[in-house]
Amino acid sequence: MVHIVDSRATAIQIPTVSFTEKNVNTSVLQEFDGLLRRVFPKVFSSSSLVKQELVGNYSHLFTVPGREPDLEPYMLLAHIDVVPADEADGWDVPPFSAQELNGFIYGRGTIDNSL
């Protein structure tokens, strides 16, 4: 069984940096895709999914039907790439270390999709 905290740390350590729209490290995006599939195997094999697509070769789009078709649909979004980060930018710990400090796990992109 995969532990979610360990998986999050592993995800933080994968430097999914996009320098520009065309300058993207595709090998790390593939590595991140593999991590998602290992950590969330039920999502990728669920019979509840109507459709599962790849957008732009690396982003996942899942369509899940609701139980009450009269309700408004909604969409949940997140991104997998981050902008470059360097320790010289004032990081307390290395930006892709997933190091715990004072009860927090630090890493580039960790709060990008928070509520």
N, C-alpha and C positions, 0 to 999 in steps of 0.2 A: 504494500500500500504506500502511495506517495504522500508525504507530509506536506501540507500546503505552505508552511513557513519555509521549509527547505526549498520547495519549488519556486517560491517567490524570490528567494535569494539567488537561486540559479538563474531565474529570468533577469534579474537586475544585472547579473554578471555578464550577460550576453549583450555586447555593445551594439545595439541596433541603431546605429547613428546614420542619419541621412544628412549629407552635406548640402545637397541640392536635390531637386526633383529627379535629376538624371544621375547623380553621383550617390549611389546607395550600395552598401555592401550586401549583395544578395546572399552570400554564403551564411552570414549571421541571421538573416531573415529566415532562411531555410532551417537553420539550427533552432531558432525560436519556434518555428512551426512544429518541428519535431518535439520540442518540449511541451507545447500546448497539447499535442496528440497523446503524449505519455501521461501528462497530468490530468487531462480531462477526456479519457477514452470513451466515457458514456455519452458525452456531448457529440462526439464524432460518429458514434454508432447508434444513436438514439432512433427508435422507430417513430418518435414524435415529430421529427423533422420532416417537413414537406420538401424542402430544398436546401441543399448545401452547395455554396459556390465559392470560388476563389475570385477575388477582385484585384486586379493589378498583380496577379501571380502570388501575392503573399498575404492578403487580407481576407478574412473569412466572413461570409455572409450566410447566416442561418435563418431560415424562415420556419417559424413554429406556429401552427394554427392555434387559435384560442378555443376555449370550450364554449364561449358565449359569443357567437358571431355578430350580435347587435352592439357589442362594445367597440369603442374606438381602438384601432390598433396603436401600437407604440413601438419605438425603436430604441435599443440600447446601443451606445457607441463607445468605442475606445480605440486608441491608436497604439501601434507597436513600435514606432520609430521615435527617436529622440534627436535633439540637436546636439552638436558636439559639446563636450564638457571637458574641462581641464582643471587639475588641482590648483593651478595658479588663479582660477576664477574665484577662489575663496572657499572651496570645499573644506569641511572639517575632517573628512575622510575621503579616500579616493572615490570618484564618482561611480565607478562600476564595481566596487568592492562588496556591496551588500553588508557592510560592517555594521554591527550593532553598537550604538553609543547612547548611553543614558536612556535605555529602553526603546530606542527607535532604530529601525533598519534604514540606513542611508543608502541612496543610490540614485543615479540619474533617471528621471521619469517616474519615480515612485509615487508622487502625488499628482501626476498629470491628469489622471482619470478619477480622482476622488470626488465624492459627493459633497 
